[in-house]
Amino acid sequence: MFNRLTDQQRRAVERCKAPEMAAFLDMLTAALAAAQGKIAVADTFVEVSRLQGQIAVLSGLLGAINAR
């Protein structure tokens, strides 16, 4: 998903590394950890699927931010 970014999108991802965005990155990291914790105790297939989607998106976004 984050492999084919436009120049505008790439600049937006780069701005996420700015010191003033630390709270945002902390929030994304906490949301990822929470989703990973919830998936271990999820009761239904629907809940597992939803959490897998959240984990994939959050991991991808954090990976794109940290890789740049």
C-alpha positions as CSV (number, residue, x, y, z in Angstrom):
1,M,0.0,0.0,0.0
2,F,2.8,2.4,0.9
3,N,5.2,1.3,-1.8
4,R,3.6,3.6,-4.5
5,L,3.3,7.0,-2.9
6,T,2.9,10.2,-4.9
7,D,5.3,13.0,-4.1
8,Q,2.7,14.7,-2.0
9,Q,2.0,11.6,0.0
10,R,5.8,11.0,0.5
11,R,6.2,14.5,1.9
12,A,3.3,13.9,4.3
13,V,4.9,10.7,5.5
14,E,8.2,12.5,5.9
15,R,6.4,15.2,8.0
16,C,5.3,12.5,10.4
17,K,8.9,12.2,11.6
18,A,9.0,15.8,12.8
19,P,9.4,16.2,16.6
20,E,6.0,17.8,16.9
21,M,4.4,14.6,15.6
22,A,5.8,12.4,18.4
23,A,2.5,12.3,20.2
24,F,0.8,11.1,16.9
25,L,3.4,8.4,16.4
26,D,3.0,7.3,20.1
27,M,-0.8,7.1,19.5
28,L,-0.3,4.9,16.4
29,T,2.1,2.7,18.3
30,A,-0.3,2.3,21.2
31,A,-3.2,1.5,18.9
32,L,-1.1,-1.2,17.2
33,A,-0.1,-2.7,20.5
34,A,-3.8,-2.6,21.7
35,A,-5.0,-4.3,18.5
36,Q,-2.3,-7.0,18.8
37,G,-3.3,-7.7,22.4
38,K,-7.0,-7.9,21.5
39,I,-6.5,-10.3,18.7
40,A,-5.1,-12.9,21.1
41,V,-8.5,-13.0,22.9
42,A,-10.9,-12.3,20.1
43,D,-13.9,-14.6,20.2
44,T,-15.3,-14.3,16.6
45,F,-14.0,-14.6,13.1
46,V,-15.4,-11.1,12.4
47,E,-13.5,-9.6,15.3
48,V,-10.2,-11.4,14.3
49,S,-10.6,-10.2,10.7
50,R,-11.3,-6.6,11.8
51,L,-8.3,-6.6,14.1
52,Q,-6.1,-8.1,11.4
53,G,-7.0,-5.3,9.1
54,Q,-6.2,-2.7,11.8
55,I,-2.9,-4.3,12.5
56,A,-2.0,-4.4,8.8
57,V,-2.8,-0.7,8.3
58,L,-1.1,0.5,11.4
59,S,2.0,-1.7,10.8
60,G,2.2,-0.5,7.2
61,L,1.8,3.2,8.2
62,L,4.4,3.0,10.9
63,G,6.7,1.0,8.6
64,A,6.4,3.6,5.9
65,I,7.1,6.4,8.4
66,N,10.2,4.7,9.9
67,A,11.5,3.5,6.5
68,R,11.7,7.0,5.0
